[in-house]
Amino acid sequence: MSKDIRIKRGLSLRLKGEAEKQLVEAPRSKTYAIKPPDFHSVIPKMVVKEGAKLLAGDELFYSKYTDEVRFTAPVSGTLLEVKRAEKRRIVEIIIEADATDSYKDFGKLNAATADAESVKEKILKSGCGAFIKQRPYDIVADPKDTPKAIFISAVTTAPLAGDLGFIIKDKVAAFQEGIYALQKLTPGKVHLSVDKSSDQYLKDIKGVELHNVEGPHPAGNVGVQIHHIDPVNMGERVWTIGAEDVATIGNLFLTGYYVPERTVAVTGSEAQNRKYYKTIIGANSADIIGEVTANIRIISGDVLTGTKISNNQYLGFYPNTLSMIPEGNQYRMFGWLPFTYNNIHSNSRTSLSFLFSNKKFEPTTNLNGEERALVVTGEMEEVFPMEIFPMQLIKACMSGDIEKMENLGIYEVAPEDFALVDYTNTSKIEAQEIIRLGLDLMITEVG
């Protein structure tokens, strides 16, 4: 039986550059990289050295504070380089890939009939534990915890984000096996959220509580769905995992191999070949998008929450989207005047973009103004679909008031839930960064 979630507050951005629903095989990269900064709060402890020969699935490093969580090689090859930044912080682990992959054999296992301890052990040893994140704090889940529920969102509402229904369409058997495995990790329910208009195959998945979701962005955010289904209270844990990553876990149980495939939608007005590319986590972006001119911003992720990368850098661990939009380094004279430029979208009525409800816009990275005083305007509440006061929570995070942060709902949110606040707020504050710092404070002080 499905339950509907209908979101009214939010904003769906109509942008140029949607990916054509055509799946192609991306060229194999010569090098792949795992980037420890993708795993927030994880301090990596290396177990192999440069020059080591690796199989796909061999351990690279583990978390200093949660050593059960292992991070493994996505491909077979030679450990080429461990790149470090200030204070010797590891930022990239680069592997020179073999022509074809050889895999570490973790053994097949029927997830539906196996005991919970065997399932958890296989997930952790293979490196699939890195796919599972926890709320609160939006960090890699601690396997010592027992979550009250597990949430999977197969809904994409972020601008130009890859269609998860299309991505897992050919992985239904592996996805189902992954669900059976996840059932063993919680005494509660496994919740699967799908678009109300999605294909029937997603609605036929067994072992889940199905939720039909409709509404503007951020309806597809798993945090919004948790808030409306089973909110997180103090002392509770829920786990979340991406839809394609469920299929990766399922494939591990079906074949015994760790094959971290990543289907990436190349989107954005500046992308030349806007399609879906089948590749491996940590692939080199240049092998997918080719050469890029200097005036283009490449984003690993969607345009609201992704991370800027340069050409010839590596894809992030989690995103299914690679966005390309113009850099905002050209300023418009009198750009604030209505009708001066017809390609500017604004949630306010100053640009008159609200008159063109079906028009697709071509944004740049320009902020169109500097940071200003944070004042009460009601803009944040218009695009924030949780029963939480976003401005008050942001102020509590800025002041480091832990008691107020708890009372205002810090345990329920993640930075991505504030992406539209970043976009619409006339104060130009970095709300996602402020919330991330607030969550980090809670990890340190509360745990």
Backbone torsions as a table, in degrees:
resi	resn	phi	psi	omega
1	MET	NA	131.6	-177.9
2	SER	-99.0	155.0	176.1
3	LYS	-122.4	138.3	-177.1
4	ASP	-91.3	141.5	171.8
5	ILE	-120.6	116.6	-176.8
6	ARG	-115.8	113.4	-177.9
7	ILE	-99.9	131.9	179.0
8	LYS	-106.6	-39.6	-179.0
9	ARG	-85.2	137.1	-178.4
10	GLY	150.5	-165.8	-178.7
11	LEU	-157.9	122.0	175.4
12	SER	-97.4	114.5	-178.9
13	LEU	-87.0	123.4	177.7
14	ARG	-95.0	108.2	-175.8
15	LEU	-119.8	154.1	175.8
16	LYS	-75.8	147.0	171.4
17	GLY	107.1	28.5	178.2
18	GLU	-67.2	144.3	-178.5
19	ALA	-75.7	137.6	174.1
20	GLU	-70.3	138.5	-177.5
21	LYS	-79.6	71.8	177.1
22	GLN	-134.2	121.8	-177.3
23	LEU	-95.1	124.8	178.4
24	VAL	-127.8	155.3	178.6
25	GLU	-83.3	121.9	178.2
26	ALA	-74.6	148.0	175.8
27	PRO	-59.3	145.7	179.3
28	ARG	-71.5	129.7	179.1
29	SER	-75.2	149.6	174.8
30	LYS	-73.3	-32.0	178.8
31	THR	-132.8	149.4	176.1
32	TYR	-128.8	158.2	-178.5
33	ALA	-141.7	140.3	167.3
34	ILE	-105.1	131.2	-175.1
35	LYS	-114.0	106.0	179.8
36	PRO	-53.2	-31.8	176.5
37	PRO	-60.4	-17.3	175.1
38	ASP	-66.2	-21.3	-176.9
39	PHE	-106.4	87.4	-172.1
40	HIS	-59.9	137.1	178.6
41	SER	78.0	-2.2	177.4
42	VAL	-86.2	126.4	172.7
43	ILE	-104.0	111.1	-171.8
44	PRO	-76.3	140.9	172.9
45	LYS	-119.3	109.9	-175.5
46	MET	-68.2	144.2	176.1
47	VAL	-118.4	-5.5	176.2
48	VAL	-129.9	160.2	-178.2
49	LYS	-113.6	165.0	177.1
50	GLU	-57.4	137.2	-178.3
51	GLY	96.2	-9.5	-178.6
52	ALA	-69.0	142.2	174.7
53	LYS	-86.1	134.6	-172.7
54	LEU	-127.6	144.1	165.0
55	LEU	-96.5	154.8	173.0
56	ALA	-63.2	122.0	-175.8
57	GLY	105.9	-9.3	175.7
58	ASP	-70.1	144.1	-176.7
59	GLU	-71.3	135.3	175.8
60	LEU	-102.3	-49.4	-179.7
61	PHE	-156.5	167.9	174.9
62	TYR	-130.9	168.3	-179.3
63	SER	-80.7	131.1	-176.8
64	LYS	-57.6	-38.9	-174.5
65	TYR	-97.4	-13.1	177.5
66	THR	-137.9	80.2	-169.0
67	ASP	-71.6	-7.6	175.2
68	GLU	-70.7	-25.1	-178.4
69	VAL	-83.1	116.0	-177.4
70	ARG	-108.4	146.5	179.4
71	PHE	-120.8	123.7	-167.5
72	THR	-119.2	166.0	-177.3
73	ALA	-70.7	131.3	178.5
74	PRO	-76.3	-22.9	-179.4
75	VAL	-138.0	166.1	174.0
76	SER	-89.5	152.7	-179.5
77	GLY	157.3	-149.6	-177.6
78	THR	-118.6	133.3	176.5
79	LEU	-68.6	106.7	-171.5
80	LEU	-82.3	-44.7	-173.8
81	GLU	-160.5	143.6	170.4
82	VAL	-111.1	104.4	-176.6
83	LYS	-83.1	135.9	-178.9
84	ARG	-124.8	153.1	177.2
85	ALA	-114.6	-150.4	-178.5
86	GLU	-60.2	145.9	179.7
87	LYS	57.2	28.0	176.9
88	ARG	61.3	25.8	177.5
89	ARG	-69.4	128.3	-178.4
90	ILE	-76.3	124.8	-179.0
91	VAL	-113.0	-24.9	178.4
92	GLU	-151.0	139.9	172.3
93	ILE	-118.5	108.8	-170.4
94	ILE	-101.4	130.5	-179.3
95	ILE	-115.7	127.3	172.3
96	GLU	-82.4	112.9	-168.6
97	ALA	-79.1	146.8	169.5
98	ASP	-70.6	166.1	178.8
99	ALA	-63.1	-37.4	173.8
100	THR	-135.9	153.3	-173.8
101	ASP	-83.0	141.7	167.1
102	SER	-113.2	139.7	-169.2
103	TYR	-115.5	143.9	168.2
104	LYS	-73.4	132.4	-176.2
105	ASP	-92.4	111.9	177.3
106	PHE	-92.4	-4.1	178.1
107	GLY	85.4	141.9	176.7
108	LYS	-75.2	154.1	178.7
109	LEU	-156.8	133.4	176.5
110	ASN	-79.4	106.5	-174.4
111	ALA	-65.5	-30.6	-177.0
112	ALA	-68.6	-30.3	-176.6
113	THR	-107.5	-12.9	-177.7
114	ALA	-72.3	158.3	177.1
115	ASP	-80.9	160.8	-173.2
116	ALA	-61.3	-38.5	-177.5
117	GLU	-65.7	-40.4	178.8
118	SER	-66.2	-39.5	178.9
119	VAL	-63.8	-48.1	-179.0
120	LYS	-63.1	-42.0	-179.7
121	GLU	-61.2	-42.4	179.9
122	LYS	-65.9	-42.1	-179.9
123	ILE	-62.6	-42.8	-176.9
124	LEU	-72.5	-44.2	-177.9
125	LYS	-65.5	-33.0	-176.8
126	SER	-78.0	-16.7	-175.4
127	GLY	99.0	-3.9	-179.9
128	CYS	-70.8	-14.6	176.1
129	GLY	-61.6	-24.0	179.2
130	ALA	-67.0	-21.2	179.4
131	PHE	-74.3	-22.9	-173.1
132	ILE	-92.4	123.8	179.2
133	LYS	-115.0	161.9	-176.7
134	GLN	-119.0	151.3	164.6
135	ARG	-116.8	135.3	7.6
136	PRO	-77.6	173.1	171.2
137	TYR	88.2	-16.9	177.0
138	ASP	54.7	54.4	178.1
139	ILE	-129.0	170.6	177.8
140	VAL	-58.6	133.1	-173.5
141	ALA	-66.3	143.8	174.8
142	ASP	-86.9	117.4	-176.8
143	PRO	-66.1	-13.3	176.9
144	LYS	-74.4	-18.6	178.3
145	ASP	-80.9	156.9	171.8
146	THR	-116.1	110.1	-176.1
147	PRO	-74.6	146.7	177.7
148	LYS	-75.6	-18.0	177.7
149	ALA	-166.5	163.4	175.4
150	ILE	-123.9	135.7	-175.9
151	PHE	-119.6	135.2	176.5
152	ILE	-128.1	126.0	176.1
153	SER	-106.8	119.4	174.0
154	ALA	-106.3	26.8	180.0
155	VAL	-112.8	134.0	175.6
156	THR	-121.2	118.1	177.4
157	THR	-120.5	-9.2	178.5
158	ALA	-65.0	148.7	-176.7
159	PRO	-59.8	125.8	176.6
160	LEU	65.2	12.2	-178.9
161	ALA	-69.2	149.9	179.2
162	GLY	-61.9	143.1	-178.9
163	ASP	-78.9	109.2	-176.3
164	LEU	-67.7	-31.3	176.0
165	GLY	-61.0	-41.3	177.1
166	PHE	-69.6	-37.6	-175.7
167	ILE	-65.5	-39.8	-176.0
168	ILE	-98.9	8.5	-177.0
169	LYS	-59.3	-36.8	-179.0
170	ASP	-94.6	12.7	-177.3
171	LYS	-126.2	29.9	-172.6
172	VAL	-63.3	-43.2	-178.7
173	ALA	-62.4	-44.5	178.6
174	ALA	-66.9	-38.4	178.8
175	PHE	-62.0	-44.2	179.3
176	GLN	-62.9	-41.2	178.0
177	GLU	-64.7	-37.1	176.5
178	GLY	-62.9	-36.7	177.1
179	ILE	-63.7	-42.9	178.7
180	TYR	-60.2	-37.7	178.7
181	ALA	-67.7	-44.2	-178.0
182	LEU	-65.6	-30.5	177.7
183	GLN	-58.2	-30.8	-177.2
184	LYS	-77.0	-10.9	-174.8
185	LEU	-94.1	-6.6	-177.6
186	THR	-142.8	142.8	173.1
187	PRO	-78.1	-11.0	-179.1
188	GLY	-94.3	-151.3	-174.6
189	LYS	-97.6	155.6	167.8
190	VAL	-101.7	116.2	-176.2
191	HIS	-98.7	129.4	176.6
192	LEU	-119.7	120.2	178.0
193	SER	-102.8	132.0	-179.7
194	VAL	-131.1	159.2	173.8
195	ASP	-66.4	140.2	-177.2
196	LYS	-58.4	-29.8	-178.3
197	SER	-97.8	13.9	-175.3
198	SER	-71.1	165.1	-179.5
199	ASP	-62.4	154.7	-176.1
200	GLN	-64.2	-29.2	-175.4
201	TYR	-59.9	-32.7	177.4
202	LEU	-69.4	-32.1	-177.6
203	LYS	-82.4	-6.6	178.5
204	ASP	-97.6	2.2	-179.8
205	ILE	-64.9	134.7	-178.2
206	LYS	-93.6	154.7	173.2
207	GLY	84.3	13.5	-178.9
208	VAL	-128.1	159.1	165.8
209	GLU	-96.8	117.4	-171.6
210	LEU	-89.8	140.3	178.1
211	HIS	-131.1	123.2	174.2
212	ASN	-86.0	125.8	-175.4
213	VAL	-114.3	135.7	172.1
214	GLU	-143.9	151.3	-179.7
215	GLY	134.9	172.8	-178.9
216	PRO	-75.1	166.8	173.7
217	HIS	-58.5	136.2	15.3
218	PRO	-101.6	43.6	179.6
219	ALA	-57.8	-29.5	-179.4
220	GLY	-79.0	-11.1	179.1
221	ASN	-68.5	131.9	-177.6
222	VAL	-63.8	-29.8	178.5
223	GLY	-65.2	-38.0	177.1
224	VAL	-65.8	-40.1	179.5
225	GLN	-66.9	-41.7	176.9
226	ILE	-59.3	-42.8	-178.3
227	HIS	-58.9	-36.8	-176.5
228	HIS	-91.3	-13.4	-177.8
229	ILE	-105.0	-52.8	-174.5
230	ASP	-155.9	81.8	-173.4
231	PRO	-59.1	152.7	-179.6
232	VAL	-89.1	125.5	176.7
233	ASN	-105.9	169.4	-179.2
234	MET	-57.2	131.5	178.1
235	GLY	88.4	-7.9	-179.8
236	GLU	-95.3	158.7	175.7
237	ARG	-132.1	136.1	165.6
238	VAL	-126.6	151.2	179.6
239	TRP	-110.6	149.0	177.8
240	THR	-130.1	154.1	179.4
241	ILE	-154.2	144.6	178.3
242	GLY	-70.7	153.8	-175.5
243	ALA	-62.9	-45.5	-179.6
244	GLU	-67.7	-29.0	179.4
245	ASP	-70.9	-28.6	173.4
246	VAL	-61.4	-41.9	178.2
247	ALA	-65.4	-35.1	177.4
248	THR	-64.0	-41.3	176.5
249	ILE	-65.0	-43.2	178.5
250	GLY	-60.5	-40.4	179.0
251	ASN	-64.5	-34.8	176.1
252	LEU	-58.5	-43.8	-178.7
253	PHE	-73.7	-31.4	-178.7
254	LEU	-77.3	-35.6	-174.1
255	THR	-112.7	-24.5	-174.7
256	GLY	88.4	1.4	-176.7
257	TYR	-113.9	145.2	173.4
258	TYR	-89.9	106.3	-178.2
259	VAL	-123.7	88.1	-173.7
260	PRO	-80.1	69.7	178.4
261	GLU	-66.4	147.1	174.9
262	ARG	-136.2	119.1	175.7
263	THR	-92.6	117.6	-171.5
264	VAL	-112.8	124.5	174.3
265	ALA	-88.0	117.7	176.7
266	VAL	-88.2	115.4	-172.1
267	THR	-132.2	173.7	176.0
268	GLY	109.8	153.5	-175.9
269	SER	-63.5	-23.4	-177.7
270	GLU	-95.1	-4.4	179.4
271	ALA	-76.9	136.9	-177.7
272	GLN	-85.6	-44.5	-178.0
273	ASN	-116.2	86.7	-174.4
274	ARG	-85.3	93.3	-178.6
275	LYS	-142.9	-178.5	174.4
276	TYR	-99.9	128.2	-175.8
277	TYR	-115.7	127.1	176.9
278	LYS	-87.8	119.3	-176.6
279	THR	-144.8	-164.3	179.2
280	ILE	-119.0	146.2	178.5
281	ILE	-52.1	135.7	177.9
282	GLY	85.6	11.7	179.5
283	ALA	-66.7	158.1	177.5
284	ASN	-77.0	128.6	-175.9
285	SER	-62.2	-32.1	-177.7
286	ALA	-63.9	-27.9	179.8
287	ASP	-74.4	-13.8	179.0
288	ILE	-101.4	-44.3	-173.6
289	ILE	-106.3	-7.7	179.7
290	GLY	74.1	-158.1	180.0
291	GLU	-74.8	142.6	-177.3
292	VAL	-127.9	138.0	179.0
293	THR	-70.7	165.4	-171.5
294	ALA	-70.8	-20.6	-172.6
295	ASN	-97.3	28.7	-178.7
296	ILE	-123.1	134.1	175.0
297	ARG	-92.8	123.9	176.1
298	ILE	-101.0	128.1	-175.0
299	ILE	-125.4	122.4	172.5
300	SER	-82.6	98.2	-172.9
301	GLY	124.8	-170.7	178.4
302	ASP	-84.1	170.7	-171.1
303	VAL	-71.1	-15.8	-178.9
304	LEU	-92.9	-32.2	-173.1
305	THR	-125.9	-4.1	-174.6
306	GLY	-72.8	174.8	-178.9
307	THR	-112.2	133.2	179.2
308	LYS	-67.9	131.7	172.6
309	ILE	-131.1	160.1	175.3
310	SER	-98.7	165.0	177.2
311	ASN	-61.5	145.6	-177.8
312	ASN	75.2	14.2	170.8
313	GLN	-100.9	-177.4	-169.0
314	TYR	-108.7	148.2	179.3
315	LEU	-67.4	150.9	175.8
316	GLY	-70.2	168.5	-174.3
317	PHE	-74.0	-36.1	-170.9
318	TYR	-101.6	-34.6	-169.7
319	PRO	-67.9	146.7	171.9
320	ASN	-104.1	13.1	-175.2
321	THR	-133.5	141.3	171.7
322	LEU	-125.7	110.4	-172.6
323	SER	-103.8	144.3	178.7
324	MET	-134.8	115.1	-179.6
325	ILE	-132.6	163.3	-179.7
326	PRO	-67.2	144.5	172.3
327	GLU	-67.3	146.6	-179.7
328	GLY	-95.2	53.0	-177.6
329	ASN	-104.8	15.6	175.3
330	GLN	-121.7	122.3	-173.0
331	TYR	-100.1	143.5	-174.8
332	ARG	-101.9	129.8	175.7
333	MET	-72.4	129.3	-179.1
334	PHE	55.6	37.4	-177.5
335	GLY	-66.9	-13.3	-179.1
336	TRP	-82.5	-11.8	-177.8
337	LEU	-73.7	135.7	176.9
338	PRO	-59.1	141.6	177.9
339	PHE	68.5	-1.5	176.8
340	THR	-65.5	-41.9	176.8
341	TYR	-134.0	122.8	-175.1
342	ASN	-86.9	0.9	-175.7
343	ASN	-104.6	15.4	-178.4
344	ILE	-102.7	126.3	175.0
345	HIS	-102.2	141.9	175.2
346	SER	-145.8	142.0	177.1
347	ASN	-75.7	-19.6	173.9
348	SER	-83.6	177.2	-176.2
349	ARG	-97.8	11.5	-177.0
350	THR	-71.5	-33.1	-177.5
351	SER	-90.9	-6.8	-178.3
352	LEU	63.7	17.2	178.2
353	SER	-67.4	-19.2	179.4
354	PHE	-65.5	-16.6	178.3
355	LEU	-75.9	-15.4	-176.5
356	PHE	-116.9	71.5	-172.0
357	SER	-65.6	-24.7	-178.2
358	ASN	-100.6	-0.6	-177.6
359	LYS	-75.2	140.0	173.9
360	LYS	-99.5	130.9	-174.0
361	PHE	-101.5	162.0	-178.4
362	GLU	-122.3	87.2	-173.5
363	PRO	-76.4	160.4	169.3
364	THR	-116.6	-177.4	179.3
365	THR	-89.6	5.1	-179.4
366	ASN	-65.2	133.8	178.3
367	LEU	-77.7	-15.1	-178.5
368	ASN	55.4	45.5	178.2
369	GLY	141.5	166.0	-179.7
370	GLU	-100.1	170.9	177.4
371	GLU	-65.0	136.8	-176.0
372	ARG	-127.2	-179.4	179.0
373	ALA	-62.9	144.3	179.1
374	LEU	-86.6	108.1	-176.0
375	VAL	-123.5	159.9	-179.0
376	VAL	-77.5	115.4	179.3
377	THR	-126.7	-18.5	-175.7
378	GLY	84.5	-1.3	-178.6
379	GLU	-65.2	-40.6	-177.2
380	MET	-63.2	-44.6	-176.9
381	GLU	-64.1	-28.3	-179.0
382	GLU	-64.9	-29.6	-174.7
383	VAL	-114.2	10.5	-176.1
384	PHE	-115.3	101.9	-169.5
385	PRO	-87.8	22.4	175.1
386	MET	-106.6	156.9	176.5
387	GLU	-82.9	62.0	-178.9
388	ILE	-137.0	144.8	177.1
389	PHE	-87.5	101.0	-172.5
390	PRO	-64.6	-42.0	-177.9
391	MET	-65.4	-43.6	-179.7
392	GLN	-64.5	-37.5	178.5
393	LEU	-67.4	-39.6	177.2
394	ILE	-61.7	-43.3	179.9
395	LYS	-65.1	-38.6	178.5
396	ALA	-64.6	-38.6	177.0
397	CYS	-66.2	-39.8	179.6
398	MET	-63.9	-34.9	-178.7
399	SER	-89.8	-9.3	179.9
400	GLY	71.3	27.4	-179.4
401	ASP	-85.3	97.6	-173.5
402	ILE	-64.1	-42.5	-178.3
403	GLU	-62.0	-43.6	178.2
404	LYS	-66.9	-39.0	178.5
405	MET	-59.7	-42.5	178.4
406	GLU	-64.1	-45.0	-178.2
407	ASN	-67.3	-26.2	-176.9
408	LEU	-94.3	1.6	171.4
409	GLY	100.2	28.3	-178.1
410	ILE	-62.1	-27.4	-177.9
411	TYR	-70.4	-16.5	-175.3
412	GLU	-95.5	-12.6	-168.3
413	VAL	-110.7	161.0	171.8
414	ALA	-133.6	161.3	-179.0
415	PRO	-53.7	-37.7	-177.2
416	GLU	-61.9	-24.1	179.1
417	ASP	-68.9	-15.7	-178.7
418	PHE	-105.5	12.9	-178.1
419	ALA	-63.2	-41.5	178.8
420	LEU	-70.6	-27.1	173.4
421	VAL	-63.2	-43.3	174.7
422	ASP	-55.7	-43.9	-172.5
423	TYR	-73.2	-42.4	-171.2
424	THR	-94.2	-20.6	-172.3
425	ASN	-71.0	123.6	-178.3
426	THR	-71.6	-12.1	177.1
427	SER	-76.0	-14.7	178.0
428	LYS	62.9	25.0	179.7
429	ILE	-76.3	156.4	177.6
430	GLU	-90.8	80.7	-174.1
431	ALA	-63.0	-39.9	-179.1
432	GLN	-62.6	-41.0	179.3
433	GLU	-66.2	-39.5	179.8
434	ILE	-64.3	-43.8	178.7
435	ILE	-65.3	-38.8	178.0
436	ARG	-62.1	-42.8	178.3
437	LEU	-65.2	-37.2	176.7
438	GLY	-64.1	-42.7	177.6
439	LEU	-64.1	-39.6	177.8
440	ASP	-62.2	-37.7	177.2
441	LEU	-64.4	-40.9	179.5
442	MET	-64.9	-38.5	177.8
443	ILE	-61.1	-42.9	-177.7
444	THR	-69.9	-43.9	-172.4
445	GLU	-89.5	-31.5	-174.6
446	VAL	-109.9	-41.7	179.9
447	GLY	83.7	NA	NA
